[in-house]
Amino acid sequence: MAASIGNALEWFDILIYGFFATIIAKTFFPATDATISLLVTLGTFGISYLVRPVGALVLGSYADRHGRKASMMVSIVMMMVGTAIIALMPSYASIGIAAPIAVVCARLIQGFSAGGEFGSTTAFLVEQAPERKGFIASFQFASQGLSYLLAAGFGAVLTNTLDKASLDAWGWRLPFLFGILIGPVGFYLRKHIHESPSFLEAKPEESPVRTVLAHQKFRMLLAIGILVLSTGTSYVILYIPTYASRQLHLPESFGFIATALTGAILTFVTPFVGHLSDRIGRVRMMTWAGIVFTATVYPIFKSLGEHAGLGALMAMMAWVGLLKAVYFGALPALMAETFPIETRATGMALSYNIGVTIFGGFAPLVVTSLILATGSKQAPAFYLMVLGVISLLALWQCRKTLNLR
């Protein structure tokens, strides 16, 4: 719980920002054209990812030199600060240009803290139980599913109970305020945990960043490669409520309901997948899930476009959620196995955040732009198919060159 709650808070904030992107656009980034306003908002969402690799360098290195716990404490405090700024910031209409500047700064703070979160906490988890690393590390991503469930639940309740004026004026701020309340719980839990035994027994690297960049670049490229399908899917799921309302012209609540179903699947299926990966092999499970996902993502998007409705949307998101759970349930442990313990937090943090920045953070902006450029509602599927091919090639190399199973 102590390790996973930070990841849950990070993803909860990301999802809320993405889910309420159209309202945030009007509140902080008004423009005469609603599409341009939305693109600016999604661009701001993506900009925060540019600082994530910097956070990975600083906090990942800090975790490898001074301990996982120390880095985890810093990251959760910074997350709380960024969330509070967005929740309490007056609108552009109230204070002018200061409002969007402050929101951009808040996203940068969140991006920096998130940069070190994944590497430190995943290293901490796998080092608690090396013989069951697939199972225990899977809770890192199961917490993301819980974040989808909570964020989508907020979206569904707020859009169904508040009128549009109230939702635009103050309703969208409620989940951010809830996020502020999660932070102190995570801080308390992390304050009372003990450092991982494996780290205490290992000899710390004097410069883990230099070691990773000088001698482990291939390992880092493989870790990025196996990640991209998972991260791209995560951010397309985040975009689904906007996609459902703007492209399919469905009620806003439909997108939130379908995403909540995906969150429930990810929350409860992921730990079972992690457990299975300890028994039958991570690369094998992820390869089959990647093949099926890449082969079926276009047909399900096409079918949704032809038969748009709540039932079709929920069926699609259930299928995406199930395949994603099978793929990413084993992913944290596989990424941890890619690096030795002395550079594990730094290597994972850099790999994760470079991959998330390039293929995830800008995914909603890329997908929106692709839809505008092609006029095709299947544009998200094209993007995910490309990522699927990249990840499958990386998995093949993990088996071939690192002998990972």
N, C-alpha and C positions, 0 to 999 in steps of 0.2 A: 504493500500500500504506500509506504513512504517513497519508494522509487517511482511507482507508476502514477502517483497523483500529480506530479509536475507535468508529465507528458499529457495527462488528461486535461489539465488546466490549459496547457499550450494549445491543444487541439480544440478545446471548447471555445477559446477566444478566436481562433482562426475560423472555425465554422460559423460562429455568430456573425463575425465580420462579413464572411462570404454570403451567408443566408440573407442578411439584411443589407446587402450591397446597394440595392436600388434606393433604399431610404437613406443610408449613409451618404450616398451620392448627392441627394437633394439637400441633406443637412449641412454637409461640410464642403462639397465640391459642386455647387450649382452651376449649370450652364444652360444656354438656350436650347440645345439639343440634348434630349434625355440619354441618347445612346452615347454621346461624347462624355457626358457626365458619368455614366456607368463605366466607360472605358478608363477614365481618369481614376475612378475609385478602385477598379481592379488593378490598374497600374500601380497605385499606391500600395495595394495589397502585395503586389509582386516586388516592389522596391525594398520592402523590409527583408526580403530574402537575400538581397545583395550583401547585407551585413552578417548574415548567418555564418558564412565561412570564416569571417573574422572572429565571431564568437566561438566557433569551433576551434580555431587556433589558440585563442586565449584560454577558454575554459576547459577544452580538452587537454591541453598541455598542463594546465593547473591540476586537473584530476590525476594525470599520470605522475606528477611530481609530488603533490601534497595530499592526494587522496580523493576518492570518489565523493565522500560525504561533503568535503569542503566545497567542491565545485557545485554539488547539488543544492547547497544552501544559498550560494550566490545566485544561481539561476532562478530559483523560485521567488526570491525577493524582487528581482528585476521584472519577472512576469507580473507580479502584483502591481508594481508601479505603472507599467504600460497599460494594463487593464483599467486601472483607476483613472488614468488620464482620458481614455476614450469614453468611459462611462460618465464622467462628470464634466466633460468639455462643452461649453456653450456652442451654439450653432454659428455658422457663417453670418447669418442674419443678425446675430447679437453682437459679435465681436470682430467681424470681418476676417481679414486674411490670417489673423493669429490662429483661428480655429483649424483650418486645414494644415497649417505648419505644425501645430501641436499634435494633430492626429498622425502626421507623417513621423514626427519624433517618437511618438508612442509606439508606432509599428516598428521603428528601428530598434527601440529598447527591447521590445518583445522578440524581434529577430535575433538580436545579439544573445539574449538569454537562452532562447531556444537552440542556438547554435551549439552550445555545450551540453544541453540537457540530454539528448539521445545517447551520445557516447558515454557520458558519465554514468547514467542510470542503467544502461544496458550492460556495461562492464560490471557495475555493482551487482546486478541480478545474476549474471552467469557465474560470477565468482562466489556466490553464496552456495550454489549447488552444482558443481561442475559435472556431476554424473547425470543431472537432469536439466541441463541448460536449455534444451528446447522448450520444455514445459514452463520453467520459471521465467524465461525471457519472453515467452509469448504474452505474458500479462502486460508487457510494455505496449503491445499493439492492441490487446484486448481493451486496454484503457481508452484507446482511440475510439473503439466501437461504442464504449459507454459515453464518450463525448458526443458522438453522432446522435446517440439516443437522447441524451439530455438536450442538446442544442436543437435538434429537430422537434423534440417535445415542446420546448419553449416556443419555437416557430409556429407549430400547429395550434397551440393554445392561444397565443397572442393574436394570430391572424383570424381565429374563429370567435374570440371574445371581445376584441377591441375594434371600434370603428377605425377607418383609415386615418382620420385626423388625429386620433389619440395615439395610434401606432406610430405615425410619423413624428408626433410631437415628443412623446416620452416612452411609449411602450417598448421600443427597440432597445432602450437603455437597461431594462430590467435584467435580461440575461447577463449583461456585462457586470452589473452590480452583484449578481449571484456569483460570478466568477471571482470577484474580489473576496467573497466570503470563503471560497475554496482555498485561497492562498494561505491564510493563517493556519488552517488545518494541516496542509502540507508542510509548512515550516515547522510546526510542532512535532510532527512525525519524524521529519528528517533530523531534527535536533537530537532526538533520542535513539537514533540507530547507531550501530557499531560499524567501523570500517570493514570492508571485505577481507577475509583471512588470506586469500590468495595474493592480494595486493600487498599486504603487510609482509608476506614471506618473500616477495619478489624484490629484486634490486632495481630501484627507480632509475629511469633514464635521465641523464643530465639535460638532454635536449630532445624530447620525443618528436617535436615538429621536424627538426633537422633529420632525424632518423627515418621518419615516415617519408618525407619528400626526397631524401637521397637514396634510400634503399628499398622502400616498400611502395613505390609508385604503381607497379603492376597490381599488387594486392588492392590498392585503393581504387584503381580503375575497375577491377572485378567487383568490388563491393558496390561501387556506383552503378555498374551495369545490372546487377541482380536487383537493385533497389528500384530502378526507374519505372517498371511496370506497376509496382505497388504504389509509389508516390503519385504517379500520373493518375491512377484510378482514384486515389483518395481525393484529389483535388477536382476531378470531374464529378465525383459524388457530391462534393461541396457545392458545385455549380448547378446541380440538378434542380433545386427549387427555382433558381433564376431561369434555367433552361425550360422548365415546365411551364412557367407563366409567360415568358416572352416569346418562345418559339412554338410551343404547343398550345398556347392560349388556354391553359387549364387554371383553375383556382389556385392561389398561392398555397393554400393548406394542403393540396394534393402532393406537392413536392416535398413538404415537410413530413407528411405521413409516410410516404415511400422511403424517405431517407431514414426515418426512425426505425423502420423495419430492417433496413440494412444495418443500422447501428446495433440492433438487438442480435442479429445474426453474428456480426463481428465480435460482439462482447462474449457470447456464450459458446461459439464454435471454435474460436481461435485457441483457447487453452487446450482443447482436445486435440487440435492439429499439432500444437507444440509437443504434447505428450506422444503422439504417434511418430513425430519426427525423430524422437529419441530412440524409437524402436526400428523404424524402417528406412530412415535416412531422409535428410532435408532436401538435398538436391533432387532426388527422385520425385518426391511429392511436389516440389515447386515446378519442376519441369512439366509434369503432366497437367498441373493446374494452368501453367502459362500457355501450353499448347491449346487446351480447350478454350481458355479465355480469348486468345487471339483469333481463333477460328469462329467463335460465336458472337463476338461483340458487335460486328456490323449487322448481322441478321436481326439481333434483338433491337438495335437502334432503329433499323428500317421498319420493323414490325410496329414499334412504338409510334413512329411517325405516321404510319398508315391507320393505326387503331388507337389514337390518343385517348386516354381515359385513366381513371384511378387504378382499375384492375390491371391494365397493361403496364402502367408505370410501376406498380408494386411488384408485378411478376418480374419485370426487368431488373429492378433493384435487388430483389431477393436472389436472383441468379448471379448478379454482379457481386453481391455481398458474400455469397457462398464460395465462389471461386476466389475472391480476394482473401477470404479467411484461410482457405487451404494454402494459398500462395504465401501470404505474409505471416501466418502463424509460426512458420519455421524460420522466417527471415532474420529476426534479431540474433538468434543463436548462430546462424550461418555467417552473418557479418562479423560476429565476435570471433568465430573460429578462423576467420581470414587473417587476423592479426595476433601477434604474440602479446602476452599480458603486459609487458613493459610499455608498449605503445598502443594498447587496445583502445583506450578512451579517445586518444588523439586521432588514430586511424579511422575509427568508426565515426567520430564527430565530423571530421573533414569529408569523408566519403558521403555520409548521410546528407550533410548540408549542401555540398556541391550538387549532388543529385537532386535534392529537393528544390534547390534554387533554380537549376536549369530546367528541370522537367516537371516540377510540381507547382512552385510559387507563381509562375507565369502561365500555368495551364488554363485557368479561366479566361485570361486575356487572350491567349493563343486560340482557344476554342471559339470565343466570341468573334475574334478577327477572322478565323477560318469560315465561320458561318456567314459573316458579312461578305467575304471575298468570293465564296463559292455558291452561296445561296442554298447550300445543302444542310438539312437538319441532321445529317449523318456525320458531320464534321468531327464530333467528339470520338466516334468510332475509328475514323482514319488515324487520329492522333494516338489512340490507345493501341492500335494494331502495330504501329511503328515501334512503340515502346515495348510491346510484347516480343517482337523479333530481337531487339537489343538485349532484353533480359534473358531470353533463351540462349543466345550466343554466350552471354556471360556465365550462365549456369554450366554450359558445356565446358567452358574453359576452367571453371572451378573444379570440375570432376577430373579434367585432363591434366592440369598443371599443378593443382594443390592437393589432388587426391582426396577431395572432400566428397562425402556421400550424403 
